[in-house]
């Protein structure tokens, strides 16, 4: 796309923003006349503009890692890290309040990625295929744009089968289960793998609720309600996609080789990603809400492929060329129970679940370092990938999620406030397979016997996390203007999770902001966002980071956001 065309698209986007801000009518969807009194066609559009600046200088130890420095080097202190315009458009067509279709899509453009920093270029450590100070086509599409994607695209029907209410959704949609509220609740909850998670969004905006992180997936969801107290839901899926992470070279990326935007791992190019089959994931759930309980009990059984990858390096079939690949495990079984209840005005959610055949955090599999030599090991790695297996460890795990949501009444300090707290826990019950002895939870790995130095990224058998969100508000601080002060904090309390993105002790994020909401339509927010976490320094001064957010601990940012809906 030429610069002229980029300018034209950006100009149109800005025009949309100006038009959205014109007038002072209450926020509402555009309702389009259909000529049918029983049909309603609604069109919602949300425009969001973000401008963010890096507030902390590069940490020499972090950029000293040649496999994790590209995104850090691309942005200097006080440089814009986002200058982004987003549009979310949603179209709903409903007939008789029972049948209909929903389509939604997103578009974006970010000018911050047009002028990457040049003060810290390092051609020797750059892991792309072009020159330093550039992005891969995939990273450029999702970070810079202009680009877009389809989100929802499904039809739905609500009807009675005899006297039993039935609800059906078919197409790209979300219908997630369980009680998890925030990122770690989604990682450790019964919904894991049900939909891809947008971890990139969670990292950029700490405190984002889990429901905003699930990405629509093509599938069929059927719910029946045989009694007023019991509902049963079944799901099956027709596509799969991995978790969305900050791609190589972007501001919040922590690994140059990952994932779809990665191009090289040192001298090795990225080969094809080995995806699970599109069909075969399914789930069953039952929810019971007896009057005596004054709450809802849930039971769940699911079969899913993983949304987190495992990396391996092998010879390409029939060649002497080595490439690195990402593959994803299939056939994970999840069984769980949940409780949702309100006590004295406080909403409580809890889950207990177990997973069978769950991938565990493992070292990368490198054919030259495995038994049998490169050729034999490469064949073994390819055979595993082709069968929906991964080279790392698998095992049985237990998980728990507990959260509370409460509203605090008027005090001398604020008019009203909301408080959300969520804690998670997990434990490895048994390691059931580890074909190449790559599991990072062994005593040998923790002691560093395989690497010559203690490994700070060793996982533990048990781990826990905590996430807090507190938002005091002042209603009518000025005529038709409400103010709020959102605070969020998430951290690993103990251990290092044996599942990907599951949390690490003393590592997390924190954010503070101030938000002005005018006429319930125009929203302006200023937020300071920071990540933290421990790392060890090698004798050469390079950081060996723990899992979690340690690799991002030098990327504090101040972000201004304007949002409106029309």
N, C-alpha and C positions, 0 to 999 in steps of 0.2 A: 504494500500500500504506500503511495507517495505521501510526502509531507503535506502536499496540498489537500489530499483527501483526508488525512488525519486532522488537519485544521478545520475542514468543513464539518467533519463529524463532531469535533469538540465544540465548534460554534453552535451547532444544532443542539448539543446537550446543554450548553449554557443558556440557549434560548428557552429550552424546556424549564430550566431552573428559574429563570426570570419570570416566565409565565406562571409557574407554580406559586411564586411569591406575590403575584399581582392580586389585588383585591383582599378582602378580609372575610370571605364567607367561611362558615364552619367547615372543618375537614369532613369530606364525604366522598364516596365513590361516584363516578359518573354512571348514571343509570340510563341505558339506551332503550328507547321505545322499540318494542318488537311487533306491535300490532296484535299481540295475544295477551289478554288480561291475566292468563294463568302462568305466563312466562316472565321471568326477570333476567335481564342481562346487565351485569355490573362490571365496570372497568375501574380498577384501582391502580394508581401509580405512586410510587415512593421514590423521591429523589434525595440522594445523600451526597454531600460533598465533604471530603476529608483533607485537611492539610496538616501534616505532621513533620516535626523537626527532631533530628537526633540531638540528644542532650548530654551525651557522655562520649569521651574520646575512646578510640580503639584500645583494647587491652593488648599489649605486645605478646603476652603469653597465649591469648586466644587466637590472634591472627598468626601466631607462630606455627599453628597446626596447618600444614599445607593441604590437608583434605577438608578443612572446615573454615576457610578464610575468605572465600570469594565474596559472599554477601556482606561480610564485615568490611572488606576493603572497598566495596562499591559506594560507601556512604561515609562522609567525614562528619565530625562534630559540627553542629549548627547547620548542616545541610538538610534540605527537604528529603524526607524518606517516603512521603506519600503526598500527592497532589491529585487526588482521585475523585472522579465523578461517577456515581453509580445510579443506575435506574433499575428498579424492580417494578415490573408490570404484571398485573393479575387480572384475568378475565374469567368471570363465572356466569354460566347460563343455567338457570334452574326453572323447572316446570313443575307446577303444583307443589312446590316445596319438597318434592320427592325424587325427582330425576334431574340429571344435569351433567355438565362437563365443567372442568376447570383446567385452565392453561395459564402458566406463569413463566416468565423468563427474566433474565438479568442481562444488563449491558454495562460496560465500564470502560474508562480510559484514565490512565495515571501518568501525568506529565513528569513526575519525579524520576521515572526510569528512562527519560530521554537524555538526561545529563548525569551520568554516573561519575563518581569521584575519580580523579586521576592521580591524587597525591600519594596513594599507597599501592600503585600498580605493582604486581609481582608476577611477571611472565613465567618464572620458573615454577610457581605454585598454582597458576591458573588451571582450572580443571575443565574448561570448555574446549570446543573445537575451533572457535575463532580466536581473536586476540583478547588480551585482558580488557576489562572494562566493557564486556558485552554479555548478553544473555542468550541462552538457547531459544529456539523458536517457541517451545512449549512454555518456558518461563516468561518469555516476552508476552505471549498471548494473555496469560492469566495475571501477570503483574502490571504490564504496561497497557496492553490493548492498543487501539480500541477493539473490543471483542464482546462476545456475549455467549449465553448458553440457555438452553431450555431447562426449566425446572419441573414444575408440575405439568402433567398432561394425562388426565384420567377422566373416565366417566363414572358416575355413581348412580345407584338406585336404592330407594328405601321402599319396601313393600311388605305385605303380610302373606306368609305361606300358611293358609288356614288362619289360625289365630296367633301364629308366631311371627313377631316382627323380624324382618331380615334386612340387613344393610350390606351392599356390595360396592367395592371400589375396584376398578380395573384400569391399569395403566401406571404411569409414573406418579407415585404419591408416597406420603409417609403416614404410618399408623403405628407409632412406636409404643412399646410396652414398658411396664415397670414404673418405679418411683424415682429414678435418678433425675436430679435437677440440673447439675452442673457437669463440667467435663469429666471429672473423676467418677461421678455417679454414672455417666454413660459408659465409661471404660470398664467399670466393675459391675455394672448392672446386668439384668437379664436381657436388655436390648442390645448388648454388644454384638456387632456384626449384622444386626437387622437392617441397618442402613449405614452407608459410609458416613464418617464424621469429618466435619470441616475443622481440623485441628489448627490450620492456618488462621482461621477467623478467631478461634479461641485464644490463640497466642497474641494476636493483634488487639483483641478487646477482652481482657481478662474479666471474668464474671459473666460472660455470655451464657445464657441458659442452654441446656442440652437440646431443647426443642428447636433452637435456632441453628444447631450444629448438624442435625440430621439432614442428609441430602436425599431427595426423592429417588425412588428406585422402581423400575418397572415390575409390577407384580399384581397379584389378585388377593384381596382381603375380603373375607366373608364373615359377618357377625350375625348370630341368631340369639334371640332372647326368649327361651322357652318359658320362663316365669318372670315376674316383676323383680325378682331378687337375683336372677342368674343370667349371665350372658356368656356365650362361647364364641371364640374367634379363631379362624384358621387363615393361614397365609401361605402363599407360595410365590416364588420370584422367578423372573425371566431374564434378569441381567445382574451384573455385579460390577462394582467399582471399588478401588482402594480408598482408604482415608486420604483426604486432601491435606497436604502438608505444605509448608513454605518451601517453594521450589528453589533449586540451585541458583545462587547469585542474587536472590531477593533479600531484602533487608533482614528478615527474620529467619533466614535459612541457617541451619547449623551443620549441614553436611553437603559438600559440593557435589557428590556423586548422586544424590537423591533428588527426586524420585523419577517422575516422568520428565522433569526438566534437567536431570543430570546427563552429562555427556561423557565424562571420563573419570576414572579412578586411578590417579597417577598416570602411567603409560597405557592403561587399558581402556578401550572404548566400552560404552554400555551396549550390551546385546539386547535381545528382545525380552520384554517382561513376560513372565509365564503366569498367566491369569487362571484362576479357577474356572470351572465350567459355569455357564450362565444360569443353568437350571439346577435344581436339587436342594436348594435352601428352602426350609419350610418352618412353620411354627404353629403351635396350638396353645391357646390360653383360655382360662375360665375365670370369671370374676363373680363373686358372691357377696351380696350386700344385704344380709339379714337385718331386720329391724332392731333386734336386740344388740347387735354389734355397733350400730351407728357408725359404720365404716365399711370398707371393702377389702375382702381377701382375694388375692390373685394367685393362680397356679400357672406355670409355664413349662413348655417343652419345646425346644428348638434345635434345628440342625443348620449350621451355617459354615460358610467359608470365612477365613480371616480377612480383615481389612488392613492389617499391618504386615509388612513384608519381612522376608529374610533374604539376606544378600549372599551371593556365592560367585566365585570366580573359577571358570573352567575353560577348557579348549572347546572351540566350536566344533560340532560334529564333522568329522572327515577333514579337519584342517589342523594346522599347528598354531592357529591364532587364538589367543586367550582374550575373553571378554567377561565383564561382570554382568550379573543378572539379578533381578528381583523375582522371587516367587512367593506364593501365598498358600497357606495350608487349607485343605478342604476337610469336611466331615468333623467339625467340632460340635459336640453335643452339649446343650445347656439346659439345666433343669433348675427351677426356682420357685419361690413363693414370695408374696408381697403383702403388705398391709398399709392401707391409707385410712387415716382417721383424724378427726378434729377434736381436740381436747381444750376446753376453755378458750376457744377462739384461735388456738394454735394448730396449724395443719402439720401432721406428722406422717412421714413416709418411711417405710422400711422394706428391705429386701434381704433375702438369703438365697444364694444360688451355688451350684456346683457345675464345673465344666469338665468334660471328658475329652481327651485328645487335644488339649489346648496347647498351642505353641508357646514355648518359654524363651525368654531372652537368651540369645546364644551368640557366640562369636561368628564372624563371617567365615564361610567355608571357602578355603583357597586350595585348589586342586594340587598345587605343588607342595603343600604342607600336609597332605592327607596320605594315609597308608596306601601303598600300591603304586605310587607315582602319578604324574599328571594325567596320563592317558586313561589308566584304570579308574582313578578318582573322578575324572571328568565324565566318564560313562556312567558311573554310579550317581553322580549329581544330576545328570540329565534324566536318568531313569526315575529318580525321586520326583523331580519336577513334573515329569509327564504323567505321574500317577497322583498328582495333587498332594504330594508330600513336600516337606522342607528338610534341609540338611541339619537343622538345629534340633534341639530337644523338644519333646512334647510331654505333657503330663496331665494329671488331674489336679484341679484347683478348687478352692472354696472362696467365696466372695460375700461381702456384706456391705450394704448401703443404709445409712440412716440420715434423715434430714428433717428439719423443722422450718416452717415459715410462719412468721407472726407479724402482726401489725401493732405498733406501739401508739397509744393515743397521745393527745396533746400534752405537751410539757412546756415549761418556760423556755426550753431550748429549741423546740420545733413544734410544728402543727401536727404532724403525723410522720411516722417512720416505718419502714419495712425492714425486717431482719430475716436473712436466710442463712442457715448453717447446714453443712453437709459433711459427714465423715464417711470414709470408706476403709475397708480392711480386706486383705486377701492372704491366703496361705497356700503354699504348694503342698498338696497331700501326697503326691507320688510322682516321680519322674518315670514315665512309662517307656520312653524311647529316646535315645541319644546316639545315633549311629556313628557319629564321628567324634564323640566326646567334646562337644562344643558348648555345652551348657555353662553359663556364667555363674551358676550357683554352687559350683563345687568348691570344696576347701582348697584344692590346688589352684584354682583360678583366683580365688580371693587372696591367697598368699602370694600370687605372682609367680608361681613355679613354671608357668607356661610362657611367661614373658620376661622374667628376670627382675620385675619390680612389682610391688603391690598394685593390684588393680582396683582403682577407685570406683569402677563401674560394675563391680561384682554385685550380683543380686542376692537377696536374702530370702529365707523360707517364708517369712511373714513381713508384711508392710502395712502402713496405714497413711491416710491423708486427711486433711481438713481444709474446707473452703468456707469462707465467710463473705457475706455481702450485706452491707448496712446502708440504707438510703434515707436520711432525714429530709423532710420536705417542708417548705413554707408556702402555703396556698395564698394566692392573692397578695404576694409580696409587693407587687405593683398592680394597677388595674389590668385585669385579664392576663397577668403574668405570674406563673408559679416557678419557684426555684427549688432545686434539690441538690444534694451533695452526695453522690454515689461513692462508696468506698468498697473495695473488694480486696480479698487476700486469700491466696491458696498456697498450701505448703505440704510437703511430705512430712509426716510426724515421726515415722519410724521406718527403718529398713529401706530397701530398694526393691520395687515391685518386679516380680518375675514375668509380668506381661508387659508388652510394649505400651508406653505412655501412661503407665499405671501409677507413677509417682515415685519420688526419691526423697529421702530424709534431707531436711534443711534446704530444699530446692523448691522454687515456686515463683509466683508473680504477685505484684501488688499494684493497685491503681487508686488514684483519687481524682475526683473531678467536680465540676460545678455545671449544672444544667439549667437552662432557662427555657420554659415552655410557654409560648404565647398563643392564646386562644385555642389551646389544644390542637394546634396545627403546625406551628413553626417551632422547631426544636433546635437550640444551639447549645453545644456542650464543649467544654474544655477539659481534657484529661491528661494526667501525667501517669505514664505506664512504665513499670520497671520489672525486670526479671532478676532472679538471684539464685545462687547455688554454688556448692564447693567445687574446687578443682585442685588437682595436684600439679606441681611443676616438675618437669623432667630436668636432668642435669643441663640440657641445652636450652632451658627456659621455655619449653613448649608446654602448654596446658594439656593435661589429661583430665577431661571433664567427667563428672558423674552424670548419670542419666538425668532427665528432666530439663531444667532451664539454665543450667550452669553455662552452657555455651553462648547464651544470650545475655549474660550478666553485664555486658558493656553496651547494650543497645537500648538504653532508656530513651523514651521519646515523649514529646508533648504534642498532643493531637487536638485540633479544633475540628468540630463536626457540625454541619448544618443539615437538617433533615426536614422535609415536608412531604405531605401526602395530598394528592388531588385525584 
